[in-house]
Amino acid sequence: MSSLLRKVAARLEILDVLLPKVARQANRLLDLVGGPLVGALMLSAGIKTYRDGGSVGWPVAGSALLLINLCVAWRRLARHRKPTPTP
């Protein structure tokens, strides 16, 4: 029974090391895909609505949302970058 507990403990230690790394990579992926994707979809829906006779506010709102989401993703990714070493 103790060998089984040792194996489980060893696997949990591996998970303690790998889980934060996987979580950081998932966070980066969601920052890149989540926000700008929603903005791009809103912009495309706004352009389609405008072409069908809708208000010009829809494409304007979609482009504003896309730009804001791109700025947020850029700032978040800048935090994840490694700083350049000073000579």
Backbone as ProteinMPNN parsed JSONL, in Angstrom:
{"seq_chain_A": "MSSLLRKVAARLEILDVLLPKVARQANRLLDLVGGPLVGALMLSAGIKTYRDGGSVGWPVAGSALLLINLCVAWRRLARHRKPTPTP", "coords_chain_A": {"N_chain_A": [[0.817, -1.195, 0.0], [1.998, 1.204, 0.689], [3.738, 1.679, -1.421], [1.998, 2.289, -3.463], [0.948, 4.666, -2.484], [3.262, 6.22, -2.587], [3.673, 6.344, -5.344], [1.391, 7.753, -6.13], [1.842, 10.149, -4.75], [4.182, 10.989, -6.052], [3.216, 11.459, -8.623], [1.444, 13.538, -8.072], [3.239, 15.508, -7.321], [4.475, 15.981, -9.756], [2.301, 17.027, -11.12], [1.975, 19.382, -9.652], [4.103, 20.831, -10.563], [3.718, 20.987, -13.345], [1.111, 21.972, -13.738], [0.837, 24.86, -13.187], [2.315, 25.851, -15.38], [0.88, 24.937, -17.603], [-1.506, 26.256, -17.114], [-0.695, 28.936, -17.413], [-0.07, 28.978, -20.151], [-2.58, 28.388, -21.245], [-3.95, 30.646, -20.403], [-2.66, 32.628, -21.92], [-3.412, 31.807, -24.491], [-6.2, 32.14, -24.386], [-6.269, 34.9, -24.003], [-5.353, 35.783, -26.469], [-7.158, 34.663, -28.319], [-9.784, 34.846, -27.297], [-10.763, 37.61, -26.698], [-10.117, 39.348, -29.064], [-11.332, 37.748, -31.024], [-14.056, 37.85, -30.445], [-14.479, 40.578, -30.871], [-13.896, 40.728, -33.638], [-15.94, 39.13, -34.675], [-18.156, 40.678, -33.931], [-17.648, 42.966, -35.427], [-17.835, 41.931, -38.061], [-20.511, 41.095, -38.076], [-21.691, 43.582, -37.695], [-20.972, 44.924, -40.063], [-22.332, 43.366, -41.922], [-24.975, 43.841, -41.092], [-25.126, 46.583, -41.559], [-24.843, 46.636, -44.346], [-27.229, 45.464, -45.013], [-28.99, 47.463, -44.586], [-29.02, 48.501, -42.043], [-28.113, 50.389, -39.075], [-25.267, 52.62, -39.01], [-23.951, 52.515, -36.709], [-23.482, 49.933, -35.793], [-21.203, 48.749, -37.231], [-19.309, 50.602, -36.338], [-19.355, 50.253, -33.554], [-18.512, 47.584, -33.488], [-15.899, 47.788, -34.557], [-14.73, 49.418, -32.612], [-14.9, 47.744, -30.373], [-13.258, 45.632, -31.243], [-10.746, 46.943, -31.465], [-10.324, 47.706, -28.789], [-10.218, 45.19, -27.535], [-7.954, 44.127, -28.792], [-5.989, 45.863, -27.809], [-6.101, 45.247, -25.062], [-5.339, 42.534, -25.118], [-2.734, 42.84, -26.11], [-1.484, 44.263, -24.021], [-1.708, 42.416, -21.93], [-0.188, 40.283, -22.922], [2.26, 41.529, -23.016], [2.964, 41.602, -20.367], [3.57, 38.96, -19.917], [5.863, 38.499, -21.31], [9.372, 37.883, -21.247], [11.672, 39.915, -19.49], [14.156, 41.966, -21.067], [17.601, 41.294, -20.71], [19.817, 43.423, -18.901], [22.882, 44.802, -19.891]], "CA_chain_A": [[0.0, 0.0, 0.0], [2.833, 2.392, 0.752], [4.295, 1.938, -2.753], [0.941, 2.959, -4.196], [0.914, 6.04, -1.986], [4.447, 6.908, -3.105], [3.429, 6.615, -6.76], [0.402, 8.832, -6.202], [2.509, 11.372, -4.31], [5.101, 11.4, -7.116], [2.413, 12.027, -9.71], [0.929, 14.823, -7.621], [4.338, 16.461, -7.378], [4.632, 16.331, -11.167], [1.194, 17.921, -11.443], [2.238, 20.676, -9.034], [5.074, 21.536, -11.396], [3.202, 21.195, -14.695], [-0.169, 22.664, -13.78], [0.965, 26.306, -13.405], [2.809, 26.108, -16.729], [-0.245, 24.719, -18.514], [-2.466, 27.33, -16.862], [-0.179, 30.169, -18.033], [-0.217, 28.865, -21.605], [-4.007, 28.491, -21.544], [-4.304, 32.043, -20.213], [-2.175, 33.355, -23.097], [-4.247, 31.431, -25.625], [-7.494, 32.791, -24.237], [-6.075, 36.328, -24.229], [-5.223, 36.033, -27.898], [-8.303, 34.216, -29.107], [-11.075, 35.217, -26.726], [-11.194, 38.987, -26.895], [-10.144, 39.795, -30.457], [-12.271, 36.962, -31.816], [-15.383, 38.414, -30.202], [-14.516, 41.859, -31.569], [-13.959, 40.489, -35.081], [-17.29, 38.656, -34.98], [-19.057, 41.828, -33.809], [-17.404, 43.823, -36.587], [-18.398, 41.313, -39.269], [-21.974, 41.171, -37.971], [-22.06, 44.984, -37.897], [-20.858, 45.246, -41.489], [-23.454, 42.699, -42.605], [-26.195, 44.566, -40.738], [-25.082, 47.87, -42.248], [-25.11, 46.397, -45.765], [-28.64, 45.118, -45.16], [-29.807, 48.647, -44.328], [-29.023, 48.837, -40.625], [-27.437, 51.595, -38.624], [-23.816, 52.654, -39.122], [-23.432, 52.324, -35.356], [-23.049, 48.552, -35.589], [-19.788, 48.571, -37.578], [-18.488, 51.461, -35.476], [-19.24, 49.558, -32.265], [-17.689, 46.394, -33.693], [-14.49, 48.164, -34.698], [-14.258, 49.885, -31.306], [-14.721, 46.563, -29.528], [-12.086, 44.917, -31.732], [-9.546, 47.688, -31.078], [-10.16, 47.612, -27.33], [-9.789, 43.829, -27.208], [-6.575, 43.976, -29.237], [-5.141, 46.586, -26.842], [-6.069, 44.465, -23.831], [-4.514, 41.342, -25.368], [-1.345, 43.272, -26.246], [-0.966, 44.597, -22.692], [-1.578, 41.183, -21.147], [0.939, 39.521, -23.432], [3.478, 42.243, -22.651], [3.301, 41.192, -18.997], [4.088, 37.596, -19.924], [7.171, 38.442, -21.96], [10.529, 37.937, -20.36], [12.379, 41.19, -19.659], [15.455, 41.86, -21.723], [18.653, 41.473, -19.716], [20.604, 44.643, -18.995], [24.311, 44.439, -19.883]], "C_chain_A": [[0.857, 1.254, 0.0], [3.475, 2.699, -0.593], [3.269, 2.645, -3.635], [0.84, 4.421, -3.77], [2.116, 6.837, -2.488], [4.257, 7.268, -4.575], [2.439, 7.764, -6.932], [1.035, 10.154, -5.799], [3.47, 11.883, -5.381], [4.342, 12.032, -8.276], [1.834, 13.378, -9.324], [2.014, 15.892, -7.635], [4.587, 16.9, -8.813], [3.522, 17.291, -11.578], [1.394, 19.302, -10.839], [3.21, 21.496, -9.86], [4.465, 21.899, -12.745], [1.938, 22.047, -14.745], [-0.036, 24.177, -13.927], [1.447, 26.66, -14.809], [1.679, 25.969, -17.743], [-1.274, 25.832, -18.344], [-2.005, 28.643, -17.486], [-0.357, 30.127, -19.543], [-1.68, 28.963, -22.02], [-4.478, 29.939, -21.399], [-3.864, 32.882, -21.405], [-3.052, 33.067, -24.311], [-5.599, 32.124, -25.556], [-7.39, 34.298, -24.42], [-6.006, 36.647, -25.711], [-6.505, 35.75, -28.667], [-9.616, 34.797, -28.597], [-11.535, 36.611, -27.07], [-11.237, 39.421, -28.342], [-11.11, 39.005, -31.338], [-13.693, 37.503, -31.661], [-15.524, 39.751, -30.925], [-14.626, 41.692, -33.078], [-15.342, 39.986, -35.495], [-18.306, 39.788, -34.916], [-18.891, 42.763, -35.003], [-18.01, 43.223, -37.849], [-19.927, 41.331, -39.237], [-22.457, 42.605, -38.188], [-21.989, 45.392, -39.354], [-22.006, 44.616, -42.27], [-24.769, 43.422, -42.329], [-26.257, 45.898, -41.465], [-25.381, 47.708, -43.736], [-26.575, 46.051, -46.02], [-29.557, 46.281, -44.81], [-29.872, 49.046, -42.871], [-28.248, 50.107, -40.331], [-25.924, 51.474, -38.804], [-23.164, 52.448, -37.752], [-22.923, 50.919, -35.103], [-21.605, 48.327, -36.024], [-18.851, 49.425, -36.73], [-18.283, 50.795, -34.121], [-18.376, 48.31, -32.386], [-16.217, 46.726, -33.827], [-13.929, 48.68, -33.384], [-14.006, 48.714, -30.369], [-13.489, 45.765, -29.941], [-10.799, 45.625, -31.313], [-9.278, 47.608, -29.582], [-9.653, 46.226, -26.943], [-8.358, 43.559, -27.662], [-5.61, 44.682, -28.284], [-5.011, 45.808, -25.534], [-5.194, 43.229, -24.0], [-3.045, 41.717, -25.472], [-0.728, 43.575, -24.881], [-0.792, 43.35, -21.842], [-0.394, 40.353, -21.614], [2.261, 40.209, -23.11], [3.916, 41.89, -21.233], [3.937, 39.819, -18.963], [5.467, 37.482, -20.553], [8.282, 38.518, -20.932], [11.231, 39.281, -20.563], [13.731, 40.977, -20.313], [16.555, 42.101, -20.687], [19.455, 42.751, -19.976], [22.086, 44.277, -18.941], [25.073, 45.085, -18.745]], "O_chain_A": [[0.495, 2.257, -0.615], [3.737, 3.865, -0.889], [3.623, 3.493, -4.453], [0.667, 5.307, -4.607], [1.982, 8.025, -2.784], [4.63, 8.359, -5.006], [2.63, 8.638, -7.777], [0.79, 11.176, -6.439], [3.562, 13.092, -5.594], [4.785, 13.031, -8.842], [1.741, 14.273, -10.164], [1.737, 17.055, -7.929], [4.88, 18.07, -9.06], [3.77, 18.258, -12.299], [1.017, 20.3, -11.454], [3.147, 22.726, -9.857], [4.675, 23.007, -13.237], [1.727, 22.774, -15.716], [-0.754, 24.749, -14.746], [1.024, 27.673, -15.368], [1.543, 26.799, -18.642], [-1.85, 26.3, -19.326], [-2.821, 29.389, -18.029], [-0.749, 31.122, -20.151], [-1.986, 29.564, -23.05], [-5.308, 30.405, -22.18], [-4.607, 33.754, -21.856], [-3.393, 33.976, -25.067], [-6.087, 32.639, -26.562], [-8.318, 34.92, -24.937], [-6.538, 37.663, -26.159], [-6.887, 36.509, -29.558], [-10.467, 35.197, -29.392], [-12.593, 36.782, -27.675], [-12.295, 39.83, -28.821], [-11.649, 39.549, -32.302], [-14.439, 37.599, -32.636], [-16.564, 40.029, -31.523], [-15.365, 42.429, -33.731], [-15.855, 40.372, -36.545], [-19.214, 39.858, -35.744], [-19.872, 43.289, -35.528], [-18.637, 43.939, -38.63], [-20.564, 41.56, -40.266], [-23.507, 42.823, -38.793], [-22.85, 46.128, -39.835], [-22.58, 45.239, -43.163], [-25.586, 43.593, -43.233], [-27.321, 46.301, -41.937], [-26.082, 48.531, -44.326], [-27.102, 46.309, -47.102], [-30.774, 46.108, -44.743], [-30.714, 49.863, -42.5], [-27.79, 50.803, -41.238], [-25.368, 50.377, -38.757], [-21.955, 52.232, -37.662], [-22.025, 50.726, -34.283], [-20.833, 47.758, -35.253], [-17.726, 49.017, -36.439], [-17.168, 50.773, -33.599], [-17.592, 48.009, -31.485], [-15.371, 46.026, -33.271], [-12.77, 48.412, -33.064], [-13.007, 48.695, -29.651], [-12.753, 45.275, -29.085], [-9.859, 44.975, -30.855], [-8.131, 47.459, -29.16], [-8.754, 46.106, -26.112], [-7.623, 42.837, -26.987], [-4.536, 44.159, -27.986], [-3.922, 45.725, -24.967], [-4.394, 42.91, -23.12], [-2.189, 40.987, -24.972], [0.411, 43.194, -24.611], [0.187, 43.243, -21.103], [0.327, 39.782, -20.796], [3.28, 39.538, -22.948], [5.11, 41.882, -20.936], [4.752, 39.532, -18.087], [6.163, 36.486, -20.356], [8.138, 39.143, -19.881], [11.368, 39.736, -21.698], [14.367, 39.939, -20.134], [16.446, 43.019, -19.874], [19.731, 43.106, -21.122], [22.51, 43.532, -18.058], [26.278, 44.874, -18.61]]}, "name": "protein", "num_of_chains": 1, "seq": "MSSLLRKVAARLEILDVLLPKVARQANRLLDLVGGPLVGALMLSAGIKTYRDGGSVGWPVAGSALLLINLCVAWRRLARHRKPTPTP"}
